[in-house]
Amino acid sequence: MKLATLCYIGKGDQTLMMLRNKKENDVHEGKWNGLGGKMEKGETPEECVIREVKEESGLIIKHPVLNGILTFPEFSHGEDWMAFVFTAREFEGELSACKEGELHWIDNDDILNLNLWEGDRIFMKWLDTGRFFSGKFVYKDGRLIDHHVVFYS
């Protein structure tokens, strides 16, 4: 199983999103995502999300909040993925170019209108509920075919 992080950074009424359009053979090509990536050996999810956000954006997030865990069976090349989903509202630094895609501050009211993965439209609504979640999203040929979630208070 591949372990990864995903972070949605907020500033006022906007969220930093990445249009994945620069990396070759990117399973996310053409989609809008939060920032994050694969955990490295010995990293905690918090260490990974801070490192990945800095690498992808130049921003140093402070006090990332773990909102939930998502599992994606056989998501890419038959591999299962597990993503630790964070939000962050405190950061420092200046936004820099990313080699994987274009970074844009998107009005929160417009995010669900972007070209997102189908499951993202579902779990992004859970980020502001204050409830920790554990979800499973099953895709086949790039289409969401099943999902379920457990919420913890």
N, C-alpha and C positions, 0 to 999 in steps of 0.2 A: 504494500500500500504506500502510495506517495503521500507525504504529509506536507501541507502548505498553509499559508496564511492569506487572508484577504482583509483589506482595511478600507473603510469609508471615512474619509477625512472631511469634517464639516467646518465651514467658515460662514458665520451668519446664516443665511437661508440658502446656502449653496453647498454642494458636495463635489470634491475633486474626483473626476472620473477619467479613465483612459480609453481612448478609441484605439483598439488593437489593430494597427495597420502597418507596422514596420518590420516585424520579425518573420523570417521565413518559416514555412510549415507550422504556423501557429494555429492550434486547434480553436483559438478564440478570434481568429482573423475576422475583422469587420464588426466585432461585438464591442460594446462598452462594458468595462469592468471597473471595480475598485482596484487598488494597488495591492501588491503582495507577490508571493511566490513560494518556491520550495524551501523547506527547512533543511538546513545543513546539519551535519553530524554534530551532536552535542548541544544544539541550540534548543532553547525553550521557545514556545510559540511567541512569547513577548519579544525575545531577542530577535527572532526571525522577522516579525512584522516591522520592528523598528529599523532593522538593517535593510529590508526590502523596500520600504517606503523611502528611505534615504537614497538607495541606489537608483530607484525609478524616478524620483521627483526632486531630490536635493533637500527635501524637508526632513526635519528631525521631530518626530512626534513625541509628545510627552503624555504619560499616563494613558496608554491605549486601554480601552475597555473591551474585554472578551464578552461578546454577546451570545455566541453560540458555536456549535460545531455542525458541519455539514459533511455528509458522506455521499460520494458519487461512484457507485459501482460501475466498473468497466467503462469509465468515462472517456479515456483516451488510450488508444492502442491496447485495449483490453485490460488496462490497469485501473485498480480502484484508487480513488483519491479521497483524502479527508482534509477539510479546510477548517481552520480556526478563524472565525469571523469576528473582526474587531471594528470598533469605531474610535475615532480620536477627534477631539475638538481643540486640543492644545498642540501647537507646533511652533518651531522657529526655523529660520532660513528662508532662502529665496527659491522659488520654483525654477527648476532647470529642465532642459530637454531630456526626453526619455528615448532609449533605443528600441523600445518595444511598441511604442504608440504615442499618440498625441494626448497631452494632458489638458483638460479643460475644467474650469469651475462651472458646474451646471446648477441652475436653479432647481431646488428640490421638487417643485411642482412639475418640472419637465423631465425628470429622470425616467419615469415609467414610459415615456414616449420614445426613448432611445431604443436602438437595436440591442436589446439585452437578451441573454439566455432566458428561456421561458421560466425556469426555476428562480432566477434572480428577481423577476417581477413578484414572485410569491414571498421569498424570504426577506427581501429588502423592506417589506412592510412590517416585519417583526423587529427590526432594529430599534425602533423607538417605543416598544411596548414595555421595556423594563423587565422583561421575562427572559431568562436564559432558555435557549432552544437547542435541541438536537434533532436535526432533520436528515432525511435521505431523499435524494433526487435521482431517479433512474432515467437515463437517456438512451435512446436507440437511434442510430443514424442521425444524431444531432437534434432529435426531437424528444421532448419530455414525455415519458409514457406513464410515470407513476411518481408519487411522492407522499411522504408522511412526516409528521413532526411530533415531538413530545416537548411540552413547555414545563419549565420549572420556575417556581416563584421565589 
